[in-house]
Amino acid sequence: MSSAIRSWLSEVLSTFIVANRVANRLHLQCVIEYSEQDHFK
């Protein structure tokens, strides 16, 4: 029972880490685009 819970937890954790990386990358891209738009004003 505990091994199944452990594997499920590791799956959730890895999914969360990947989602977090993607979110960080998207946020960085948005910030860069916003600052570039600010420069052209």
MOPAC internal coordinates of N, CA, C and O (Angstrom, degrees):
PM7 1SCF
backbone

  N    0.0000 0     0.00 0     0.00 0    0    0    0
  C    1.4688 1     0.00 0     0.00 0    1    0    0
  C    1.5278 1   110.93 1     0.00 0    2    1    0
  O    1.2310 1   120.59 1   133.92 1    3    2    1
  N    1.3360 1   116.48 1   -46.08 1    3    2    1
  C    1.4627 1   119.48 1  -176.33 1    5    3    2
  C    1.5315 1   110.97 1   -67.58 1    6    5    3
  O    1.2310 1   119.99 1   148.40 1    7    6    5
  N    1.3399 1   117.63 1   -31.60 1    7    6    5
  C    1.4678 1   119.84 1  -179.74 1    9    7    6
  C    1.5273 1   110.30 1   -68.91 1   10    9    7
  O    1.2310 1   119.93 1   143.81 1   11   10    9
  N    1.3318 1   117.74 1   -36.19 1   11   10    9
  C    1.4635 1   120.98 1   177.76 1   13   11   10
  C    1.5213 1   109.86 1   -65.40 1   14   13   11
  O    1.2310 1   120.76 1   136.53 1   15   14   13
  N    1.3329 1   116.15 1   -43.47 1   15   14   13
  C    1.4696 1   120.50 1   178.77 1   17   15   14
  C    1.5266 1   109.93 1   -63.46 1   18   17   15
  O    1.2310 1   120.93 1   140.91 1   19   18   17
  N    1.3318 1   115.83 1   -39.09 1   19   18   17
  C    1.4615 1   119.99 1  -178.65 1   21   19   18
  C    1.5310 1   110.77 1   -65.44 1   22   21   19
  O    1.2310 1   120.33 1   136.51 1   23   22   21
  N    1.3359 1   116.98 1   -43.49 1   23   22   21
  C    1.4653 1   120.05 1   179.96 1   25   23   22
  C    1.5292 1   109.99 1   -66.41 1   26   25   23
  O    1.2310 1   120.41 1   141.73 1   27   26   25
  N    1.3332 1   116.81 1   -38.27 1   27   26   25
  C    1.4684 1   120.74 1   178.22 1   29   27   26
  C    1.5248 1   109.93 1   -63.72 1   30   29   27
  O    1.2310 1   120.58 1   137.82 1   31   30   29
  N    1.3289 1   116.49 1   -42.18 1   31   30   29
  C    1.4723 1   120.69 1   179.72 1   33   31   30
  C    1.5234 1   110.67 1   -63.45 1   34   33   31
  O    1.2310 1   120.58 1   137.38 1   35   34   33
  N    1.3257 1   116.50 1   -42.62 1   35   34   33
  C    1.4654 1   119.28 1  -179.30 1   37   35   34
  C    1.5225 1   110.45 1   -65.66 1   38   37   35
  O    1.2310 1   120.39 1   143.48 1   39   38   37
  N    1.3447 1   116.86 1   -36.52 1   39   38   37
  C    1.4649 1   120.19 1   177.46 1   41   39   38
  C    1.5241 1   110.16 1   -63.87 1   42   41   39
  O    1.2310 1   120.63 1   133.49 1   43   42   41
  N    1.3300 1   116.41 1   -46.51 1   43   42   41
  C    1.4679 1   120.75 1   179.75 1   45   43   42
  C    1.5254 1   109.92 1   -61.86 1   46   45   43
  O    1.2310 1   120.57 1   138.28 1   47   46   45
  N    1.3211 1   116.51 1   -41.72 1   47   46   45
  C    1.4554 1   120.79 1  -178.34 1   49   47   46
  C    1.5281 1   110.90 1   -64.27 1   50   49   47
  O    1.2310 1   120.23 1   134.86 1   51   50   49
  N    1.3272 1   117.17 1   -45.14 1   51   50   49
  C    1.4659 1   119.74 1  -179.30 1   53   51   50
  C    1.5230 1   110.44 1   -65.58 1   54   53   51
  O    1.2310 1   120.63 1   141.76 1   55   54   53
  N    1.3295 1   116.39 1   -38.24 1   55   54   53
  C    1.4701 1   120.01 1   177.81 1   57   55   54
  C    1.5223 1   110.03 1   -63.05 1   58   57   55
  O    1.2310 1   120.79 1   137.88 1   59   58   57
  N    1.3340 1   116.10 1   -42.12 1   59   58   57
  C    1.4549 1   120.96 1  -179.90 1   61   59   58
  C    1.5257 1   110.85 1   -64.19 1   62   61   59
  O    1.2310 1   120.55 1   139.13 1   63   62   61
  N    1.3411 1   116.55 1   -40.87 1   63   62   61
  C    1.4687 1   120.57 1  -179.34 1   65   63   62
  C    1.5300 1   110.04 1   -63.90 1   66   65   63
  O    1.2310 1   120.67 1   136.08 1   67   66   65
  N    1.3429 1   116.32 1   -43.92 1   67   66   65
  C    1.4638 1   119.94 1   179.86 1   69   67   66
  C    1.5259 1   110.18 1   -63.54 1   70   69   67
  O    1.2310 1   120.74 1   135.01 1   71   70   69
  N    1.3358 1   116.19 1   -44.99 1   71   70   69
  C    1.4616 1   120.17 1  -179.90 1   73   71   70
  C    1.5297 1   110.19 1   -61.94 1   74   73   71
  O    1.2310 1   120.81 1   141.46 1   75   74   73
  N    1.3328 1   116.05 1   -38.54 1   75   74   73
  C    1.4590 1   120.32 1  -179.84 1   77   75   74
  C    1.5294 1   110.65 1   -64.99 1   78   77   75
  O    1.2310 1   120.49 1   138.49 1   79   78   77
  N    1.3426 1   116.66 1   -41.51 1   79   78   77
  C    1.4650 1   120.04 1   178.35 1   81   79   78
  C    1.5159 1   111.21 1   -62.55 1   82   81   79
  O    1.2310 1   121.05 1   135.88 1   83   82   81
  N    1.3416 1   115.59 1   -44.12 1   83   82   81
  C    1.4687 1   120.11 1  -179.72 1   85   83   82
  C    1.5252 1   109.84 1   -62.43 1   86   85   83
  O    1.2310 1   120.61 1   136.32 1   87   86   85
  N    1.3343 1   116.44 1   -43.68 1   87   86   85
  C    1.4648 1   120.74 1  -179.58 1   89   87   86
  C    1.5291 1   110.19 1   -62.91 1   90   89   87
  O    1.2310 1   120.57 1   138.04 1   91   90   89
  N    1.3344 1   116.52 1   -41.96 1   91   90   89
  C    1.4655 1   119.86 1   179.78 1   93   91   90
  C    1.5216 1   110.68 1   -62.87 1   94   93   91
  O    1.2310 1   120.75 1   138.58 1   95   94   93
  N    1.3424 1   116.17 1   -41.42 1   95   94   93
  C    1.4615 1   120.25 1  -179.20 1   97   95   94
  C    1.5261 1   110.60 1   -65.22 1   98   97   95
  O    1.2310 1   120.89 1   136.85 1   99   98   97
  N    1.3428 1   115.90 1   -43.15 1   99   98   97
  C    1.4672 1   120.16 1   178.69 1  101   99   98
  C    1.5229 1   110.35 1   -62.95 1  102  101   99
  O    1.2310 1   120.45 1   137.35 1  103  102  101
  N    1.3251 1   116.75 1   -42.65 1  103  102  101
  C    1.4648 1   121.32 1  -179.70 1  105  103  102
  C    1.5225 1   110.12 1   -62.39 1  106  105  103
  O    1.2310 1   120.77 1   137.54 1  107  106  105
  N    1.3377 1   116.13 1   -42.46 1  107  106  105
  C    1.4571 1   120.73 1   179.93 1  109  107  106
  C    1.5236 1   110.05 1   -62.73 1  110  109  107
  O    1.2310 1   120.53 1   136.69 1  111  110  109
  N    1.3554 1   116.59 1   -43.31 1  111  110  109
  C    1.4586 1   120.72 1   179.64 1  113  111  110
  C    1.5250 1   110.65 1   -61.35 1  114  113  111
  O    1.2310 1   120.45 1   137.44 1  115  114  113
  N    1.3352 1   116.75 1   -42.56 1  115  114  113
  C    1.4623 1   121.17 1   179.92 1  117  115  114
  C    1.5252 1   110.29 1   -63.06 1  118  117  115
  O    1.2310 1   120.43 1   137.29 1  119  118  117
  N    1.3144 1   116.78 1   -42.71 1  119  118  117
  C    1.4670 1   120.78 1  -179.51 1  121  119  118
  C    1.5224 1   109.96 1   -63.78 1  122  121  119
  O    1.2310 1   120.39 1   137.87 1  123  122  121
  N    1.3444 1   116.86 1   -42.13 1  123  122  121
  C    1.4633 1   120.59 1  -179.54 1  125  123  122
  C    1.5242 1   110.08 1   -64.60 1  126  125  123
  O    1.2310 1   120.27 1   134.73 1  127  126  125
  N    1.3440 1   117.09 1   -45.27 1  127  126  125
  C    1.4622 1   120.47 1   179.70 1  129  127  126
  C    1.5220 1   110.55 1   -62.58 1  130  129  127
  O    1.2310 1   120.58 1   138.88 1  131  130  129
  N    1.3310 1   116.50 1   -41.12 1  131  130  129
  C    1.4633 1   120.68 1  -178.81 1  133  131  130
  C    1.5273 1   110.38 1   -64.23 1  134  133  131
  O    1.2310 1   120.22 1   136.85 1  135  134  133
  N    1.3325 1   117.19 1   -43.15 1  135  134  133
  C    1.4601 1   120.12 1  -178.34 1  137  135  134
  C    1.5240 1   110.37 1   -68.57 1  138  137  135
  O    1.2310 1   120.35 1   146.35 1  139  138  137
  N    1.3449 1   116.93 1   -33.65 1  139  138  137
  C    1.4597 1   119.52 1   177.75 1  141  139  138
  C    1.5248 1   110.29 1   -67.36 1  142  141  139
  O    1.2310 1   120.39 1   139.17 1  143  142  141
  N    1.3470 1   116.85 1   -40.83 1  143  142  141
  C    1.4624 1   120.22 1   177.18 1  145  143  142
  C    1.5229 1   109.80 1   -62.05 1  146  145  143
  O    1.2310 1   120.69 1   142.31 1  147  146  145
  N    1.3212 1   116.29 1   -37.69 1  147  146  145
  C    1.4615 1   121.19 1  -179.92 1  149  147  146
  C    1.5336 1   110.27 1   -62.74 1  150  149  147
  O    1.2310 1   120.81 1   143.28 1  151  150  149
  N    1.3388 1   116.05 1   -36.72 1  151  150  149
  C    1.4600 1   119.85 1  -178.40 1  153  151  150
  C    1.5322 1   111.31 1   -66.27 1  154  153  151
  O    1.2310 1   120.83 1   142.48 1  155  154  153
  N    1.3343 1   116.01 1   -37.52 1  155  154  153
  C    1.4613 1   119.78 1  -174.35 1  157  155  154
  C    1.5295 1   113.52 1   -78.60 1  158  157  155
  O    1.2310 1   120.23 1   171.75 1  159  158  157
  N    1.3234 1   117.16 1    -8.25 1  159  158  157
  C    1.4652 1   119.44 1  -177.02 1  161  159  158
  C    1.5228 1   112.46 1   -68.48 1  162  161  159
  O    1.2310 1   120.10 1   180.00 1  163  162  161

